[in-house]
Amino acid sequence: MSDEEQHDQSRPAPAGPAAEPAAGPQPEPIRFFGTTWVDHANGYALRRAGVAIGALLAAVVGAYLLRLAYEGLEIGNVGPFLSISVVVLFAIASSIAFAKTWESFGRRPARSSDEAALKGLKAIGFIGSLIAYFLRCLVEAPGEKLHRAEYERATAEFARRRGTRTGNPAARRPKRKK
């Protein structure tokens, strides 16, 4: 171990307000956006544009690769039934993946075996998921509305709990009668 690594490990934890945990609920980070969705700072709009362009480019590249695969089937002369079946399979999988991905932006997915069973279908229909991601980035960060509602609810609940707390009830003096 080098001297710098030993020095970094032996450094004491920072003191002051940075070392103390922040009061109240903390916003949940969103993939690619962190917590910039809370106040739309630190390049939030640029990130949204970048993620939207990236998702669209990935969908176009994926569609092109699927086209190459389809042409490979045509070159292999597998017959029209298999060729049409592959196209229909990817179209159905993409539409289901789009619907499930779009739905996941508005609500938390259930912890059930249904969601686990759809992982393979979502992987096959990745183009639908990418298109859903692209379209959502045009409006907001994917999942921002859900995270914002949960964060505001938690903040309001925290403020309500903190507002009713006035100290130790046992240490209070009884009120005087007039």
C-alpha positions in Angstrom: 0.0 0.0 0.0 1.4 3.4 -0.9 1.8 6.3 1.5 -1.1 8.2 -0.2 -3.5 5.3 0.3 -2.5 5.0 3.9 -2.9 8.7 4.4 -6.4 8.6 2.8 -7.5 5.7 5.1 -6.1 7.3 8.2 -7.9 10.6 7.5 -10.5 11.4 10.2 -14.2 11.7 9.2 -15.2 15.2 8.4 -16.7 17.1 11.3 -19.5 19.7 11.3 -22.7 19.8 9.4 -21.4 17.6 6.5 -20.8 14.7 8.9 -24.3 14.8 10.4 -27.1 13.1 8.6 -29.5 15.6 7.0 -32.8 16.1 8.7 -35.8 14.9 6.9 -36.4 12.5 4.1 -33.8 12.3 1.3 -34.9 12.2 -2.3 -34.3 8.9 -4.1 -31.9 9.1 -7.0 -33.1 8.3 -10.5 -30.8 6.5 -12.9 -28.8 9.0 -15.1 -30.2 11.9 -13.1 -29.2 11.3 -9.5 -31.2 13.8 -7.3 -31.1 16.7 -9.8 -34.7 16.0 -10.6 -35.7 17.6 -7.2 -34.7 21.2 -8.2 -33.8 20.7 -11.9 -30.3 21.9 -11.3 -26.8 20.8 -12.3 -27.5 20.2 -15.9 -30.9 18.5 -15.5 -32.2 19.7 -18.9 -28.9 18.7 -20.6 -29.1 15.2 -19.0 -32.7 14.8 -20.1 -31.7 15.7 -23.7 -28.7 13.4 -23.6 -30.7 10.4 -22.2 -33.5 11.0 -24.8 -31.0 11.1 -27.7 -29.1 8.1 -26.3 -32.3 6.0 -25.9 -33.4 7.0 -29.4 -30.0 6.1 -30.9 -30.0 2.8 -29.0 -33.4 2.0 -30.4 -32.4 2.8 -33.9 -29.2 0.7 -33.6 -31.3 -2.2 -32.1 -33.8 -2.0 -34.9 -31.0 -2.0 -37.5 -29.5 -5.1 -35.8 -32.9 -6.8 -35.9 -33.1 -6.0 -39.6 -29.7 -7.6 -40.1 -30.9 -10.7 -38.2 -34.1 -10.8 -40.4 -32.0 -10.6 -43.5 -29.9 -13.5 -42.2 -33.1 -15.5 -41.9 -33.9 -14.6 -45.5 -30.5 -15.6 -46.7 -30.8 -18.8 -44.7 -34.0 -19.5 -46.6 -35.9 -20.6 -43.5 -39.3 -20.1 -45.0 -42.0 -17.5 -44.7 -43.6 -18.9 -41.6 -40.5 -18.5 -39.4 -39.7 -15.1 -40.9 -43.1 -13.8 -40.2 -43.2 -15.4 -36.7 -39.9 -13.7 -35.8 -41.2 -10.3 -36.9 -44.6 -10.8 -35.0 -42.7 -12.0 -31.9 -40.5 -8.9 -31.8 -43.5 -6.6 -32.5 -45.6 -8.1 -29.7 -42.6 -8.2 -27.3 -41.8 -4.6 -28.1 -45.3 -3.4 -27.5 -45.6 -5.2 -24.2 -42.2 -3.9 -23.1 -43.3 -0.4 -24.1 -46.5 -0.7 -22.1 -44.8 -2.1 -19.0 -42.0 0.4 -19.1 -44.3 3.3 -19.5 -46.5 1.9 -16.7 -43.5 1.6 -14.4 -42.9 5.4 -14.6 -46.2 6.1 -12.9 -46.2 3.4 -10.2 -43.9 1.0 -8.4 -43.9 -2.4 -9.9 -45.5 -5.1 -7.8 -43.1 -7.6 -6.0 -44.7 -10.5 -7.7 -43.6 -13.3 -10.0 -45.4 -11.6 -12.9 -42.8 -8.9 -13.0 -40.0 -11.4 -12.8 -41.6 -13.5 -15.6 -41.7 -10.4 -17.9 -38.0 -9.7 -17.6 -37.3 -12.0 -20.6 -40.1 -10.5 -22.6 -38.8 -7.0 -21.8 -35.3 -8.1 -22.9 -36.7 -9.3 -26.2 -38.8 -6.2 -26.7 -35.9 -3.8 -25.7 -36.8 -1.5 -28.6 -40.2 -0.8 -27.0 -38.5 0.0 -23.6 -36.1 2.3 -25.3 -38.8 4.2 -27.1 -40.8 4.5 -23.9 -37.6 5.9 -22.2 -37.1 8.4 -25.1 -40.7 9.6 -25.1 -40.7 10.1 -21.3 -37.4 12.0 -21.4 -39.1 14.6 -23.7 -41.5 15.4 -20.8 -39.5 14.7 -17.6 -36.9 12.4 -16.2 -38.3 8.8 -16.3 -40.0 8.2 -13.0 -39.7 11.8 -11.8 -43.5 12.2 -11.3 -43.6 9.1 -9.1 -40.5 10.0 -7.1 -41.6 13.6 -6.7 -45.0 12.5 -5.3 -43.3 10.1 -2.9 -40.8 12.7 -1.8 -43.4 15.4 -1.3 -45.5 13.0 0.7 -42.6 12.0 2.9 -41.5 15.6 3.4 -45.1 16.6 4.4 -45.3 13.6 6.8 -41.9 14.6 8.3 -43.0 18.2 8.7 -46.2 17.1 10.3 -44.4 14.8 12.8 -41.8 17.5 13.6 -44.4 20.2 13.9 -46.4 18.4 16.6 -43.3 17.6 18.7 -42.7 20.4 21.3 -40.4 18.7 23.7 -40.6 16.3 26.7 -44.2 16.2 27.8 -43.1 15.1 31.3 -41.1 18.2 31.8 -43.9 20.5 31.1 -45.5 22.6 33.8 -49.3 22.2 34.2 -51.3 25.1 32.8 -52.5 27.6 35.4 -56.2 28.1 35.8 -57.5 31.6 35.6 
